[in-house]
Amino acid sequence: MPHQTEIVDLGARRVARRRIVAVEADTLYAALANPRRHHELDGSGTVSAVVDGPATLSQGDSFAVGMRIGPVKYRMRNLVTEAIPGRIIEWSLPAGHRWRWELTPVGDGATQVTEVFDYRGARIPWLMALLGFPRRNGVGIERTLAGLEARFGV
């Protein structure tokens, strides 16, 4: 029976979703720690394959990713703020928000995956809310999590 994506309440200015996927945590982490694969993970349709940075991310690394919202293309520079192989990877963006992935093995080759858009530290969080980023990112996270088995499962 397929697992459903669930909303996770982490408090104000954090949008989080969780899902159990039939993919090993180490396999998922390898894709997350390789910015050249982020476009494969992305369910929002905003991340491109254009990347500048190391092939495997570690804490303190910087990387840039090509992005697109509608017709507008831009590059986003990111700084890895936490990296625990097989478990957690998080990066911050220039506007002060963060993307975080938490991976918890649950047995039989499955992983509980929690993705978080955290804009508590954003320089202008009210503008992010006004522009609809929390809602849009929630939808993108749900699509990302729903597609993980198809993209990375055996």
C-alpha positions in Angstrom: 0.0 0.0 0.0 1.5 3.4 -1.0 2.3 5.8 1.8 0.7 9.2 1.9 2.4 12.5 2.4 1.6 14.1 5.8 1.8 17.7 6.9 4.2 18.2 9.8 3.5 21.1 12.2 6.9 22.6 13.2 5.5 25.9 14.2 5.4 29.3 12.6 7.4 30.0 9.4 8.2 26.4 8.7 6.5 24.4 6.0 7.2 20.7 6.4 5.9 17.5 4.9 6.8 13.8 5.7 6.4 10.6 3.7 7.8 7.1 4.0 9.4 6.0 0.7 10.7 2.6 -0.3 14.2 3.9 -0.9 17.3 3.4 1.3 18.3 6.5 3.3 21.8 6.4 1.9 20.5 6.4 -1.7 18.4 9.4 -1.0 21.2 11.2 0.8 23.6 10.6 -2.1 21.2 12.4 -4.4 20.6 15.2 -1.9 24.3 15.7 -1.3 24.9 15.9 -5.1 23.6 19.3 -6.3 23.8 18.1 -9.9 20.9 15.7 -9.0 18.7 18.3 -7.3 16.7 18.9 -10.5 15.8 15.2 -10.4 14.4 15.5 -6.9 12.5 18.7 -7.5 8.7 18.5 -7.6 8.2 22.3 -8.0 9.6 22.6 -11.5 11.9 25.5 -10.4 15.3 23.8 -10.2 17.4 23.4 -13.3 20.4 21.1 -14.1 22.8 24.1 -14.1 25.0 23.8 -11.1 28.3 25.2 -9.8 29.8 23.6 -6.8 31.2 20.3 -5.5 29.8 16.9 -6.7 29.3 15.9 -3.0 28.2 18.5 -0.5 29.6 18.7 3.0 28.9 21.2 5.8 30.3 24.6 4.9 30.3 24.0 1.1 28.8 26.6 -1.2 26.9 25.7 -4.4 24.8 27.6 -7.0 21.8 26.2 -8.8 20.0 27.6 -11.8 16.4 28.3 -11.0 13.3 29.4 -12.8 10.0 30.8 -11.7 7.7 31.2 -14.7 9.8 33.0 -17.4 12.3 34.4 -14.9 15.6 32.5 -14.8 18.2 33.2 -12.0 20.9 31.5 -10.0 20.7 30.8 -6.3 23.8 30.5 -4.2 23.4 28.2 -1.2 25.6 27.4 1.9 25.4 23.9 3.4 24.7 24.5 7.1 24.3 20.9 8.3 25.4 17.6 6.7 25.2 14.3 8.5 25.6 11.5 5.9 22.6 9.3 5.5 20.5 11.5 7.9 20.4 15.3 7.5 21.3 17.9 4.9 20.4 21.5 5.1 21.4 24.6 3.2 20.7 28.3 3.6 20.0 30.9 0.9 20.9 34.6 0.7 17.5 35.7 1.8 18.0 33.9 5.1 15.7 30.9 4.6 16.7 27.3 4.6 15.9 24.0 3.0 16.3 20.9 5.2 16.0 17.2 4.6 15.8 14.7 7.4 16.1 11.0 6.6 15.1 8.2 9.1 15.5 4.5 8.1 12.3 2.7 9.1 13.3 -0.9 8.0 12.9 -3.0 4.9 14.8 -0.5 2.8 12.3 2.3 3.5 13.0 5.8 4.8 10.9 8.4 6.5 11.7 11.6 4.6 10.9 15.0 6.0 11.5 18.1 3.9 11.3 21.5 5.5 11.2 25.0 4.0 12.2 27.2 7.0 11.8 30.9 6.7 12.1 31.9 10.3 15.5 33.5 9.6 14.4 35.2 6.4 15.3 38.8 6.1 11.8 39.7 4.9 9.5 36.8 6.0 6.4 38.9 5.6 7.2 39.4 1.9 7.7 35.6 1.4 4.3 35.0 3.0 2.7 37.8 0.9 4.2 36.3 -2.3 2.8 32.9 -1.4 6.0 31.0 -1.0 4.8 28.9 2.0 1.8 27.6 0.1 3.7 27.1 -3.2 6.6 25.4 -1.4 4.2 23.1 0.5 2.8 22.0 -2.9 6.3 21.6 -4.3 7.4 19.5 -1.3 4.4 17.2 -1.6 5.2 16.6 -5.3 8.9 16.1 -4.5 8.2 13.5 -1.8 5.5 11.7 -3.9 8.1 11.3 -6.8 11.0 10.0 -4.8 10.1 6.3 -5.1 9.6 6.6 -8.9 12.9 8.5 -9.3 15.1 6.6 -6.9 13.4 3.3 -6.0 14.7 0.0 -7.2 
